[in-house]
């Protein structure tokens, strides 16, 4: 593989230089980077991609009418197809080196790494004045979502979360039908996904394996806690490991719950409760159930917005079919589905909000009040990047919406991971804290499931963590402590 001379460094030398580069960027004032080219609609956007082996490659191909000028990935074997597809782009292992070298050449950044690295890459790009497109879930934690929301507003960049259904007809129709009062007031929503389709519920591997020469393990770990390399973690499988992903809920709720968040004008939940199959310290459970409660919101002209419960199921679980369900009709539509229980009717849609329909069989005819786009989710962001902040027409999943929405999603993860407190959790969204976890409460989690069968007799040994302070544990899930050398920009006031 040929690449720029500046980035022609071995994996070993990157590991040596990583902490030095991180310290240098962390110390540099954001204002130094805050530069942005003035673009016209006919200009081509200079785009850099970070995390390009999987979903990132697909996003960049959807934008290939623009200039793809730089590509960065920690796994050059997995990324080889993207490198070959964009042969003129400079190639990097470390996004910090890429930002340092190409700050004046990049207009916008696409982030499609593992979940745990989304926020740190996007946040630094924003403080450099770069537009950002971030694959879902937007971030790994509540704090990171809040940070990206506020940074995007401060630096006035164009943003988009990669939940492409946001730009689809289904989300628009669902929102229009509900806002027009077609199903009455909604007090309960049920949603599910057929994921995971990657491994979950696994014990942490014990075997220490050599890192491939085409892979930089230190850079993959990034802000997370270091652990020995094992190919079970990545690529793709990262979704099932808590340090790197958010499980089936974090992965798919950004698609499935978006029409719920948008049509019901949701904000921060006030209560959260979760349960699951065996909960482990390292891997997400194989199946989960979550209930989030949202307070009453301001009524619209044709419909009230009362307190509403949002129920989530995954791992093969589905809501029970409501009375009047068409016999034989599969509730799973493209990977999941949503049921809006209204006082007048019941609305059902599939994953991404696709193909909404009413249980009554009636087909609403309502005014089109929601925006439609004529290009694609990806190219609509490209369009927004070329517009001035004063005249910009926002994308359909900008961080002003995607940030609070993603907080809702990862709140479901918090409810699952705190389930052994054995109570419904009360949430203060503005201050990002639980209000009913006592100072003296503790929590324990299973490290390893030691189930075995000896001569036909089962044993159910489990290794547990020592009890830890529940408030401290919860706060660490809300806002991670990053590994030395990895830091986020400050939260804007």
Long-range contacts (C-beta under 8 A, 24 or more apart in sequence): 1-76, 1-80, 1-83, 1-91, 3-90, 3-91, 3-92, 4-90, 4-91, 4-101, 6-97, 6-101, 7-90, 7-91, 7-92, 7-93, 7-97, 7-98, 7-101, 9-93, 11-93, 11-211, 11-213, 11-215, 11-216, 14-93, 14-94, 14-216, 14-218, 14-219, 15-216, 15-218, 15-219, 18-94, 18-96, 18-218, 18-219, 18-485, 19-484, 19-485, 21-94, 21-96, 21-97, 21-100, 22-96, 22-485, 22-486, 22-487, 23-485, 24-100, 25-96, 25-99, 25-100, 25-124, 26-487, 30-127, 30-128, 30-489, 33-99, 33-103, 33-127, 33-128, 33-129, 34-127, 34-128, 34-129, 34-155, 35-103, 35-104, 35-128, 35-129, 36-107, 36-129, 36-130, 36-157, 37-107, 38-388, 39-107, 39-385, 39-386, 40-386, 41-383, 41-386, 41-387, 43-386, 45-107, 45-108, 45-131, 45-382, 45-385, 45-386, 46-105, 46-106, 46-107, 46-108, 47-106, 47-107, 47-108, 47-109, 47-110, 48-72, 48-98, 48-102, 48-106, 48-108, 48-109, 48-110, 49-82, 49-89, 49-109, 49-110, 49-112, 50-95, 50-98, 50-109, 50-110, 50-111, 50-112, 50-113, 50-121, 51-111, 51-112, 51-113, 51-114, 51-117, 51-135, 52-79, 52-82, 52-83, 52-112, 53-78, 53-79, 53-81, 53-82, 53-235, 54-78, 54-112, 54-235, 54-236, 55-112, 55-135, 55-162, 56-82, 56-110, 56-111, 56-112, 56-113, 56-135, 57-81, 57-82, 57-85, 59-110, 59-112, 59-133, 59-135, 59-162, 59-378, 60-86, 60-110, 61-85, 62-376, 62-377, 62-378, 62-379, 63-110, 63-378, 63-379, 63-382, 65-379, 66-382, 69-102, 69-105, 69-106, 70-98, 70-102, 70-105, 70-106, 72-98, 74-215, 74-216, 74-217, 74-219, 74-220, 75-214, 75-215, 75-216, 75-220, 75-234, 75-235, 76-214, 76-215, 77-212, 77-214, 77-215, 78-235, 93-216, 93-219, 94-216, 94-219, 95-121, 96-124, 99-124, 99-125, 99-128, 103-128, 106-130, 107-131, 107-385, 108-132, 108-133, 108-158, 108-382, 108-385, 109-133, 110-134, 111-135, 112-162, 114-220, 114-234, 114-238, 114-244, 114-245, 115-139, 115-140, 115-238, 115-239, 115-244, 115-245, 115-246, 115-250, 116-140, 116-222, 116-223, 116-224, 116-243, 116-244, 116-245, 116-480, 117-222, 117-223, 118-144, 119-144, 119-145, 119-147, 119-148, 119-488, 120-222, 120-223, 120-482, 120-486, 120-487, 120-488, 122-148, 123-147, 123-148, 123-151, 123-488, 123-489, 124-489, 126-151, 126-152, 126-155, 126-157, 126-489, 127-151, 127-155, 127-489, 129-155, 129-157, 130-157, 131-157, 131-158, 131-159, 131-381, 131-384, 131-385, 132-157, 132-159, 132-160, 133-159, 133-160, 133-161, 133-162, 133-378, 133-381, 134-159, 134-160, 134-161, 134-162, 135-161, 135-162, 136-161, 136-162, 136-163, 136-251, 136-254, 136-255, 136-406, 137-246, 137-250, 137-251, 137-253, 137-254, 137-406, 137-409, 137-410, 138-254, 138-399, 138-402, 138-403, 138-405, 138-406, 139-406, 139-410, 140-246, 140-250, 140-410, 140-480, 141-410, 141-477, 141-478, 141-479, 141-480, 142-407, 142-410, 142-411, 142-414, 142-432, 142-478, 142-479, 143-432, 143-478, 143-479, 143-480, 143-491, 144-479, 144-480, 144-488, 145-403, 145-404, 145-406, 145-407, 145-410, 146-403, 146-407, 146-432, 146-491, 147-488, 147-489, 147-491, 148-399, 148-403, 149-399, 149-400, 149-403, 149-404, 150-491, 150-492, 151-489, 151-492, 152-398, 152-399, 152-400, 152-403, 153-399, 153-400, 153-492, 154-492, 156-389, 158-381, 158-384, 158-385, 158-387, 158-392, 158-395, 158-398, 159-381, 159-395, 159-398, 159-399, 159-400, 159-402, 160-377, 160-378, 160-380, 160-381, 160-384, 160-395, 160-396, 160-397, 160-398, 160-402, 161-254, 161-397, 161-399, 161-402, 161-405, 161-406, 162-377, 162-397, 163-254, 163-255, 163-258, 163-352, 163-397, 163-402, 164-352, 164-376, 164-377, 164-378, 165-255, 165-258, 165-259, 165-351, 165-352, 165-353, 165-354, 166-258, 166-262, 166-377, 166-396, 166-397, 167-373, 167-376, 167-377, 167-380, 167-395, 167-396, 167-397, 168-352, 168-353, 168-354, 169-354, 169-372, 170-259, 170-349, 170-350, 170-352, 170-353, 170-354, 170-355, 170-356, 171-258, 171-259, 171-262, 171-263, 171-352, 171-353, 171-370, 171-396, 172-368, 172-370, 172-371, 172-372, 173-353, 173-356, 174-259, 174-262, 174-263, 174-340, 174-347, 174-349, 174-353, 174-356, 175-259, 175-262, 175-263, 175-370, 176-364, 176-366, 176-367, 176-368, 176-369, 176-370, 177-347, 177-356, 177-358, 177-364, 177-366, 178-263, 178-264, 178-303, 178-340, 178-342, 178-347, 179-263, 179-300, 179-302, 179-303, 179-369, 180-302, 180-303, 180-364, 180-366, 180-367, 181-302, 181-303, 181-344, 182-342, 182-344, 182-345, 182-347, 182-358, 182-364, 182-366, 183-340, 183-342, 183-343, 183-344, 183-345, 183-346, 183-347, 183-358, 184-303, 184-342, 184-343, 184-344, 184-345, 185-303, 185-304, 185-305, 185-306, 185-342, 185-343, 186-264, 186-306, 186-308, 186-340, 186-341, 186-342, 186-343, 187-306, 187-307, 187-308, 187-309, 187-341, 187-343, 188-308, 188-309, 188-311, 188-341, 189-260, 189-264, 189-308, 189-309, 189-310, 189-311, 189-338, 189-339, 189-340, 189-341, 190-311, 190-313, 190-319, 190-338, 190-339, 190-341, 191-253, 191-256, 191-257, 191-260, 191-310, 191-311, 191-312, 191-313, 191-319, 191-336, 191-337, 191-338, 191-339, 192-256, 192-312, 192-313, 192-314, 192-317, 192-318, 192-319, 192-331, 192-332, 192-336, 192-337, 193-248, 193-249, 193-252, 193-253, 193-256, 193-313, 193-314, 193-335, 193-336, 193-351, 194-314, 194-316, 194-332, 194-335, 194-336, 195-248, 195-251, 195-252, 195-314, 195-315, 195-335, 195-336, 196-239, 196-240, 196-247, 196-248, 196-251, 196-284, 196-286, 196-314, 196-315, 198-236, 198-237, 198-239, 198-240, 199-232, 199-237, 199-240, 199-283, 200-240, 200-247, 200-248, 200-283, 200-284, 200-285, 200-286, 200-315, 201-240, 201-277, 201-278, 201-280, 201-283, 201-284, 201-285, 201-286, 202-232, 202-240, 202-280, 202-282, 202-283, 203-280, 203-282, 203-283, 203-448, 203-449, 204-281, 204-282, 204-283, 204-447, 204-448, 205-230, 205-232, 221-483, 222-483, 222-486, 223-480, 223-482, 223-483, 223-486, 224-480, 224-483, 225-483, 226-483, 239-284, 240-283, 240-284, 241-282, 241-283, 241-284, 242-281, 242-282, 242-283, 242-284, 242-417, 243-282, 245-284, 246-284, 246-409, 246-410, 246-413, 247-284, 247-285, 247-288, 247-314, 247-413, 247-416, 248-284, 248-288, 248-314, 248-315, 249-284, 249-288, 249-290, 249-312, 249-314, 249-409, 249-412, 249-413, 249-416, 250-409, 250-410, 250-412, 250-413, 252-314, 252-335, 252-336, 252-351, 253-312, 253-408, 253-409, 253-412, 254-405, 254-406, 254-409, 255-335, 255-336, 255-351, 255-352, 256-335, 256-336, 256-337, 256-338, 256-351, 256-352, 257-310, 257-312, 257-338, 257-405, 257-408, 257-409, 258-352, 258-353, 258-397, 258-405, 259-338, 259-349, 259-353, 259-356, 260-310, 260-338, 260-340, 261-401, 261-404, 261-405, 261-408, 262-401, 262-405, 263-340, 264-294, 264-297, 264-305, 264-308, 265-297, 265-298, 265-300, 265-305, 266-294, 266-297, 266-308, 266-310, 266-405, 266-408, 267-294, 267-297, 267-404, 267-429, 268-294, 268-404, 268-407, 268-408, 268-427, 268-429, 268-430, 269-293, 269-294, 269-310, 269-408, 269-411, 269-427, 269-429, 270-294, 270-295, 270-426, 270-427, 270-429, 271-424, 271-425, 271-426, 271-427, 272-411, 272-412, 272-414, 272-415, 272-424, 272-425, 272-427, 273-415, 273-419, 273-423, 273-424, 273-425, 274-412, 274-414, 274-415, 274-416, 274-417, 274-418, 274-419, 275-416, 275-419, 276-315, 276-416, 276-419, 277-315, 278-446, 278-449, 279-416, 279-417, 279-419, 279-420, 279-445, 279-446, 280-445, 280-446, 280-447, 280-448, 280-449, 281-445, 281-446, 281-447, 281-465, 282-447, 284-416, 285-315, 285-416, 286-315, 287-313, 287-314, 287-315, 287-316, 287-317, 288-312, 288-313, 288-314, 288-315, 288-412, 288-416, 289-313, 289-317, 290-412, 290-415, 290-416, 291-415, 292-408, 292-411, 292-412, 292-415, 312-412, 322-346, 322-359, 324-359, 324-360, 325-359, 371-396, 413-477, 414-474, 414-477, 414-478, 417-445, 417-477, 418-443, 418-470, 418-473, 418-474, 418-477, 420-444, 420-445, 421-470, 432-478, 432-479, 433-475, 433-478, 434-471, 434-474, 437-470, 437-471, 437-474, 438-470, 438-471, 439-469, 439-471, 441-469, 441-470, 441-471, 442-467, 442-468, 442-469, 442-470, 443-467, 443-468, 443-469, 443-470, 443-473, 444-468
